[in-house]
Amino acid sequence: MNSLFRIKAVMIKEFRQLSRDRITFGMVIMIPLIQLLLFGFAINTDVRSIPIAVVDNSQSVTGRWLTESVRVSQVVEIKQVYSTAEQAQQAIASGEVRAALIIPPDLNRRILDGRELGQWLIDGSDTMIASAISGLQHMPTADIAFHPHPEVAATFAITLFYNPSKRAAVNIVPGLLGVILTMTMIMFTSAAIVRERERGNLELLITTPVHSMELMIAKIIPYIFVGLIQVFIILGLGHVIFAVPINGAVSQILFGTLLFISASLTLGLMISTIATTQLQAMQMTVFILLPSILLSGFMFPYEGMPLAAQWISEALPATHFMRLIRGIVLRGADLADLWRDSLWLAGFTLLGLVVASLRFKKSLD
């Protein structure tokens, strides 16, 4: 009987402690809620509105009809119109569009001869996107200018860039780099200030002449080297074991990764200034990690998400790094081509350092 009373007393204490720990209690509610919403609404393998470019060299009514037939399929969304195929290829390399429809100047002759009416140039680095656009290869042609050969084998020719064999590893390995860096970098630094407080070192830091910004910078620099080691391991072994091509310059990969590592570390520092225990820091890290995996484009295409989910994903550093690293490694792009994502990561790092240092200074008061 006494044992039951003791168990009851400890149980009541645990419930009261949990109710007073607002961050932990919030994670208990928010983590399953966020997962439900993400998997229920945001995760969609039925890709629609893929951004493409069109190069209509026929400049004819039939060419416009063909373009409109592609557009109303709702699989793609025409974002750009170029005059040459070279411009379209550059847009694919820089990530502005995922594919380009090339309509040849002899379109009407091709219709009469029953040949392919055009060509798709597709970014094959994302196999799900490539499969969705490849599904347009056999569009019905009986209504296109009274096509006399509706039985033609294929309406369009298909050219896959960067991953013609559609190997999943080519897309996964660079993306995995973003997931691992997100997990480790945020986890390392999210407990940085909390660990100093729990060990009793915070009072010593207060008495030193080190400024808040100097402390934040000093906290993240050692982990930058840790992140670079992970980059070397993942990309190196991915290239050797899975034959993942590295088409971009090593210097571009290095600079792009440094931007993301810095952004992730500053995000971890901001968490560290909010959390009061290392357990809370780990819980908040998981809270950031789940959307980073599901909404960044690592597992599911960005274009398949509803608009609200895309807004959330744009706030995550992992989303911008996914575009950055895949663009450099697979498409051979550079930071100038991907300047929007590069600038966003740099701005996030600076803002994160300022916020973390101000919150740390506030905690000193």
C-alpha positions as CSV (number, residue, x, y, z in Angstrom):
1,M,0.0,0.0,0.0
2,N,2.8,2.4,0.9
3,S,4.4,1.6,-2.5
4,L,1.2,2.8,-4.3
5,F,1.3,6.0,-2.4
6,R,4.9,6.6,-3.3
7,I,4.2,5.8,-7.0
8,K,1.3,8.2,-6.9
9,A,3.3,11.0,-5.3
10,V,6.1,10.7,-7.9
11,M,3.5,10.5,-10.7
12,I,1.8,13.7,-9.5
13,K,5.2,15.4,-9.3
14,E,6.0,14.4,-12.9
15,F,2.7,15.7,-14.2
16,R,3.2,19.0,-12.5
17,Q,6.7,19.3,-13.8
18,L,5.5,18.6,-17.3
19,S,2.8,21.2,-17.1
20,R,5.3,23.8,-15.9
21,D,7.7,23.0,-18.7
22,R,6.0,24.9,-21.4
23,I,8.5,24.1,-24.2
24,T,8.3,20.3,-23.6
25,F,4.5,20.4,-23.3
26,G,4.4,22.4,-26.5
27,M,6.5,19.9,-28.3
28,V,4.2,17.1,-27.1
29,I,1.3,18.8,-28.8
30,M,3.0,20.4,-31.8
31,I,5.2,17.5,-33.1
32,P,2.3,15.1,-33.9
33,L,0.2,18.1,-35.1
34,I,2.8,19.3,-37.5
35,Q,3.5,15.8,-38.8
36,L,-0.2,15.2,-39.4
37,L,-0.6,18.5,-41.3
38,L,2.6,17.9,-43.3
39,F,1.7,14.4,-44.4
40,G,-1.9,15.2,-44.9
41,F,-1.6,18.5,-46.9
42,A,1.9,19.3,-47.8
43,I,3.3,16.0,-49.0
44,N,2.1,15.3,-52.5
45,T,3.6,13.0,-55.1
46,D,1.2,14.1,-57.8
47,V,3.3,16.9,-59.2
48,R,1.7,19.8,-60.8
49,S,2.6,23.3,-62.1
50,I,6.3,22.4,-62.9
51,P,8.0,25.6,-64.1
52,I,9.1,25.2,-67.8
53,A,10.3,27.3,-70.7
54,V,9.1,27.3,-74.3
55,V,11.2,27.9,-77.4
56,D,8.8,28.1,-80.4
57,N,10.9,28.2,-83.5
58,S,7.8,27.6,-85.7
59,Q,6.2,30.9,-84.9
60,S,2.9,29.5,-86.2
61,V,-0.7,29.0,-85.1
62,T,0.0,25.3,-84.8
63,G,3.0,26.0,-82.5
64,R,0.8,28.1,-80.2
65,W,-1.9,25.4,-80.3
66,L,0.7,22.8,-79.3
67,T,2.0,25.0,-76.5
68,E,-1.5,25.6,-75.2
69,S,-2.2,21.9,-75.3
70,V,0.8,21.3,-73.0
71,R,-0.2,24.1,-70.7
72,V,-3.8,22.9,-70.1
73,S,-2.4,19.5,-69.0
74,Q,-1.7,21.3,-65.7
75,V,1.4,19.2,-65.3
76,V,3.6,22.2,-66.2
77,E,3.4,26.0,-65.9
78,I,5.1,28.1,-68.6
79,K,7.4,30.6,-66.8
80,Q,9.7,31.7,-69.6
81,V,9.7,32.0,-73.3
82,Y,13.1,32.0,-75.1
83,S,14.2,32.4,-78.6
84,T,17.0,29.8,-78.6
85,A,17.5,26.3,-77.1
86,E,20.8,27.5,-75.6
87,Q,19.0,30.1,-73.5
88,A,16.6,27.4,-72.3
89,Q,19.4,25.1,-71.4
90,Q,21.1,27.8,-69.3
91,A,17.8,28.4,-67.5
92,I,17.6,24.7,-66.6
93,A,21.2,24.8,-65.4
94,S,20.5,27.8,-63.1
95,G,17.3,26.3,-61.8
96,E,14.9,28.9,-63.1
97,V,12.9,26.2,-64.9
98,R,12.8,22.4,-64.7
99,A,12.4,21.7,-68.4
100,A,12.1,23.3,-71.8
101,L,9.8,22.5,-74.7
102,I,11.5,23.0,-78.1
103,I,9.2,23.4,-81.1
104,P,11.1,23.1,-84.4
105,P,10.6,25.5,-87.3
106,D,9.4,22.6,-89.6
107,L,6.5,21.8,-87.3
108,N,3.8,21.6,-90.0
109,R,6.0,19.3,-92.1
110,R,6.5,17.0,-89.1
111,I,2.7,16.9,-88.6
112,L,2.2,15.8,-92.3
113,D,5.0,13.2,-92.0
114,G,3.8,11.8,-88.7
115,R,7.1,12.6,-86.9
116,E,7.7,13.9,-83.4
117,L,6.4,17.4,-83.1
118,G,9.0,18.7,-80.7
119,Q,11.5,17.9,-78.0
120,W,11.5,18.1,-74.2
121,L,14.8,19.1,-72.5
122,I,14.4,18.0,-68.9
123,D,16.4,18.4,-65.7
124,G,16.7,14.7,-64.9
125,S,18.4,15.3,-61.5
126,D,15.0,15.0,-59.8
127,T,13.5,11.7,-60.9
128,M,10.0,12.5,-59.8
129,I,9.9,15.8,-61.8
130,A,11.5,14.0,-64.8
131,S,8.9,11.2,-64.7
132,A,6.0,13.7,-64.5
133,I,7.2,15.7,-67.6
134,S,8.1,12.5,-69.4
135,G,4.5,11.5,-69.1
136,L,3.7,14.2,-71.7
137,Q,5.7,12.4,-74.3
138,H,2.7,10.6,-75.6
139,M,0.1,13.4,-75.7
140,P,-2.8,12.8,-78.0
141,T,-2.3,14.6,-81.3
142,A,-5.6,14.0,-83.2
143,D,-6.8,17.5,-82.3
144,I,-3.6,19.4,-83.2
145,A,-4.2,21.0,-86.6
146,F,-6.1,17.8,-87.6
147,H,-3.1,15.6,-87.2
148,P,-3.4,13.0,-90.0
149,H,-1.3,10.5,-88.0
150,P,-2.8,10.2,-84.5
151,E,-1.1,6.8,-84.2
152,V,2.4,8.4,-84.1
153,A,4.5,6.6,-81.5
154,A,5.4,9.7,-79.5
155,T,4.4,13.3,-79.7
156,F,7.7,14.6,-78.3
157,A,11.3,13.4,-78.1
158,I,12.8,13.4,-74.6
159,T,16.3,14.5,-73.6
160,L,17.2,14.0,-69.9
161,F,20.1,16.2,-68.6
162,Y,22.4,15.3,-65.7
163,N,20.8,12.0,-64.9
164,P,19.8,10.2,-68.1
165,S,19.6,6.8,-66.4
166,K,17.1,8.1,-63.8
167,R,19.2,6.8,-60.9
168,A,17.7,7.8,-57.5
169,A,21.2,8.0,-55.9
170,V,22.1,10.9,-58.1
171,N,19.3,13.0,-56.6
172,I,19.4,11.6,-53.0
173,V,23.2,11.9,-52.2
174,P,23.5,15.7,-52.6
175,G,20.1,16.1,-50.8
176,L,21.3,13.8,-48.0
177,L,24.1,16.3,-47.4
178,G,21.6,19.0,-46.5
179,V,19.7,16.7,-44.2
180,I,22.7,15.5,-42.3
181,L,24.2,19.0,-42.0
182,T,20.8,20.3,-40.7
183,M,20.6,17.6,-38.1
184,T,24.2,17.7,-36.8
185,M,24.9,21.5,-37.1
186,I,21.7,22.5,-35.3
187,M,22.0,19.8,-32.7
188,F,25.6,20.7,-31.9
189,T,25.0,24.4,-31.3
190,S,21.4,24.2,-30.0
191,A,22.8,23.1,-26.7
192,A,25.8,25.4,-26.7
193,I,24.6,28.1,-24.3
194,V,22.4,25.7,-22.4
195,R,25.4,23.5,-21.7
196,E,27.4,26.4,-20.4
197,R,24.5,27.3,-18.0
198,E,24.0,23.7,-16.8
199,R,27.7,23.3,-16.1
200,G,27.9,26.6,-14.2
201,N,30.2,28.2,-16.8
202,L,27.8,30.9,-17.8
203,E,28.8,33.1,-14.8
204,L,32.4,32.8,-15.8
205,L,31.5,34.0,-19.4
206,I,29.6,36.9,-17.9
207,T,32.7,38.2,-16.0
208,T,35.0,37.9,-19.1
209,P,35.4,40.9,-21.5
210,V,34.0,38.7,-24.4
211,H,31.1,40.5,-26.2
212,S,27.9,38.6,-27.1
213,M,28.6,38.7,-30.8
214,E,32.2,37.5,-30.3
215,L,30.9,34.6,-28.2
216,M,28.4,33.6,-30.9
217,I,31.0,33.6,-33.6
218,A,33.5,31.7,-31.5
219,K,30.8,29.1,-30.7
220,I,30.1,28.3,-34.4
221,I,33.6,28.4,-35.9
222,P,34.8,24.9,-34.6
223,Y,31.7,23.3,-35.9
224,I,32.3,24.7,-39.4
225,F,35.3,22.3,-39.7
226,V,33.1,19.5,-38.5
227,G,30.6,20.2,-41.2
228,L,33.2,20.4,-43.9
229,I,34.5,16.9,-42.8
230,Q,30.9,15.6,-43.3
231,V,30.7,17.2,-46.7
232,F,33.9,15.4,-47.7
233,I,32.7,12.1,-46.5
234,I,29.2,12.2,-48.1
235,L,30.2,13.6,-51.5
236,G,33.4,11.6,-51.7
237,L,31.9,8.3,-50.8
238,G,28.8,9.1,-52.9
239,H,31.0,9.7,-55.9
240,V,33.1,6.6,-55.4
241,I,30.4,4.1,-54.3
242,F,27.3,5.4,-56.1
243,A,29.0,7.1,-59.1
244,V,27.3,10.4,-58.3
245,P,28.7,13.0,-60.8
246,I,30.3,16.1,-59.4
247,N,29.9,18.6,-62.3
248,G,30.5,21.8,-60.4
249,A,33.7,23.4,-59.2
250,V,35.0,22.3,-55.8
251,S,35.4,25.9,-54.8
252,Q,31.7,26.5,-55.5
253,I,30.7,23.5,-53.5
254,L,32.9,24.7,-50.6
255,F,31.5,28.3,-50.5
256,G,27.9,27.1,-50.9
257,T,28.3,24.6,-48.1
258,L,29.9,27.2,-45.8
259,L,26.9,29.4,-46.3
260,F,24.5,26.7,-45.3
261,I,26.7,25.5,-42.4
262,S,26.8,29.0,-41.0
263,A,23.1,29.4,-41.4
264,S,22.4,26.1,-39.6
265,L,24.8,26.9,-36.8
266,T,23.2,30.3,-36.2
267,L,19.8,28.7,-36.1
268,G,21.1,26.3,-33.5
269,L,22.4,29.2,-31.5
270,M,19.0,30.9,-31.6
271,I,17.5,27.7,-30.2
272,S,20.1,27.6,-27.5
273,T,19.2,31.1,-26.3
274,I,15.5,30.0,-26.0
275,A,15.9,26.6,-24.4
276,T,16.6,26.3,-20.7
277,T,17.7,22.6,-20.7
278,Q,19.5,20.4,-23.2
279,L,16.4,18.2,-23.5
280,Q,14.4,21.2,-24.6
281,A,17.1,22.1,-27.1
282,M,16.9,18.5,-28.6
283,Q,13.1,18.7,-28.8
284,M,13.3,22.0,-30.6
285,T,15.9,20.6,-33.0
286,V,13.6,17.8,-33.9
287,F,10.8,20.4,-34.4
288,I,13.0,22.1,-37.0
289,L,14.4,18.9,-38.5
290,L,11.0,17.3,-39.5
291,P,9.9,20.2,-41.8
292,S,13.4,20.5,-43.1
293,I,13.3,16.9,-44.4
294,L,9.7,16.9,-45.6
295,L,9.4,20.4,-47.1
296,S,12.9,21.2,-48.4
297,G,12.5,19.1,-51.6
298,F,14.7,16.3,-50.3
299,M,11.9,13.6,-50.4
300,F,9.1,15.3,-52.3
301,P,9.2,17.9,-55.1
302,Y,8.8,21.5,-54.1
303,E,6.4,22.0,-57.0
304,G,4.0,19.4,-55.6
305,M,3.4,21.3,-52.3
306,P,0.4,23.6,-51.8
307,L,1.2,27.3,-51.7
308,A,1.1,27.6,-47.8
309,A,3.7,24.7,-47.5
310,Q,5.9,26.4,-50.1
311,W,5.9,29.6,-48.0
312,I,7.0,27.6,-44.9
313,S,9.7,25.8,-46.9
314,E,11.1,29.1,-48.1
315,A,11.8,30.0,-44.5
316,L,14.0,26.9,-44.0
317,P,17.7,27.1,-44.7
318,A,17.6,23.5,-45.9
319,T,15.3,24.4,-48.8
320,H,17.7,26.9,-50.2
321,F,20.7,24.6,-49.7
322,M,18.9,21.7,-51.6
323,R,18.6,24.0,-54.6
324,L,22.2,25.2,-54.2
325,I,24.0,21.9,-53.7
326,R,22.0,20.1,-56.4
327,G,22.5,22.9,-58.8
328,I,26.3,23.0,-58.3
329,V,27.0,19.3,-58.0
330,L,24.6,17.9,-60.6
331,R,24.0,20.8,-63.1
332,G,27.4,22.5,-62.9
333,A,25.9,25.8,-61.9
334,D,27.8,28.4,-59.7
335,L,26.8,30.7,-56.9
336,A,26.2,33.5,-59.4
337,D,23.5,31.5,-61.2
338,L,22.0,30.6,-57.8
339,W,22.4,34.0,-56.3
340,R,18.9,34.2,-54.7
341,D,19.6,31.1,-52.5
342,S,23.1,32.2,-51.8
343,L,22.0,35.7,-50.7
344,W,19.2,34.3,-48.5
345,L,21.6,32.0,-46.6
346,A,24.1,34.8,-46.1
347,G,21.3,37.1,-44.8
348,F,19.9,34.4,-42.5
349,T,23.3,33.9,-41.0
350,L,23.8,37.6,-40.3
351,L,20.3,38.0,-38.9
352,G,20.7,34.9,-36.8
353,L,23.9,36.0,-35.2
354,V,22.4,39.4,-34.3
355,V,19.3,37.8,-32.8
356,A,21.3,35.2,-30.9
357,S,23.7,37.8,-29.5
358,L,20.8,40.1,-28.5
359,R,18.9,37.3,-26.8
360,F,22.1,36.3,-24.9
361,K,22.7,39.8,-23.8
362,K,19.1,40.0,-22.6
363,S,19.5,36.9,-20.6
364,L,22.5,38.4,-18.9
365,D,20.3,41.2,-17.6
